[in-house]
Amino acid sequence: MVHAEKSAAVSTVKTAVMSTRPESAPALREIARPLSVSIVIPIYNESANVDSLVKQLSEVMDRSPRSIEVILIDDGSTDGTVEKLLQVPERDPRFRVIIFRRNFGQTAAMSAGFDHAQGDVIVAMDGDLQNDPDDLELLLGKIERDGFDIVSGWRKDRKDALISRKLPSWIANWLIGRITGVRLHDYGCSLKAYRCEVLKNVRLYGEMHRFIPALASWGGAKITEVPVHHRPRTRGVSKYGIGRTVRVLLDLITVKFLLTFSTRPLQVFGLWGLGLFGMGSLIAAYLTFLKIFFHEPLASRPLLMLGVLMILMGVQLISMGLLAEITIRTYHESQSKPTYVIREIRDQSAPRSTGG
């Protein structure tokens, strides 16, 4: 009798366990802990905006169910911003402050913030109050619900000057989209959310913080954009000018090369080199034919100089490609850095294993 009751109890337990496995999975996903968030904000000479920025961020963090930290990076300010920033962590430990020794630029400041961030998701935004902290939930929702890796803000109703800010931005966005293949309306919007693993393989130099979506696309990152609020600047002076467009265009050339030929540079240098060498050789053969069979003088012919120049340029480009191949191999092999990104591995011993 006791044995029968024990068997029935065991059977009941087994049935309960088996019945909860498939049905409870959605419920488990719904009650899973929210993603932790790190907000990275470069700041340069924004003493007039620091207090309002901290207040607005604190209100957003108080309302959010997530664990949020804010990393404020001072990029060598000279107007009293540092003194205000150093007081913030004393009032609210959710804020962390990084102080640069001098001005290194927005990209370097963002890179420092990314390196020190501890959240599952990293949100970058400006410190001039033109980005709205209330848009944070909009970006995070796209990552949590829809599974995107990068969510880029789109200042659809932008509050900036037309000629000096909007027009260059429109041209740059169109050009970047055409060259990189990642089409966004607003590459220049600093308000973006990234899964932290996406940023692990991205190194930033120059003005490349705006190209993170394009660089991350090499690893298969899922990217989207959402319209966000953009507020007019009411205090402080803008640090952006039309002169930055030139630097952006130069960095765009670098990005295109990294996306297309970073693991096979000889294919771009060698292709141009072989083309120039071949055309130079044809010119040289033609002039040699004229000299041998028609005894024409060649010393005064510009075509001779062109042929020699093309041959030399072809040899140089091929040599540059070979040197670049050696450099790329040294770079990857010295760091054991793979030339691929794995999304998932499945086998019998480990049903599911994911990697960045």
Beta strands, then each sheet from edge to edge (+ up, - down):
strand 1: 37-43
strand 2: 68-74
strand 3: 95-99
strand 4: 121-124
strand 5: 150-154
strand 6: 192-195
strand 7: 223-227
strand 8: 344-345
strand 9: 353-354
sheet 1: 3+ 2+ 1+ 4+ 6- 5+ 7+
sheet 2: 8+ 9-
end
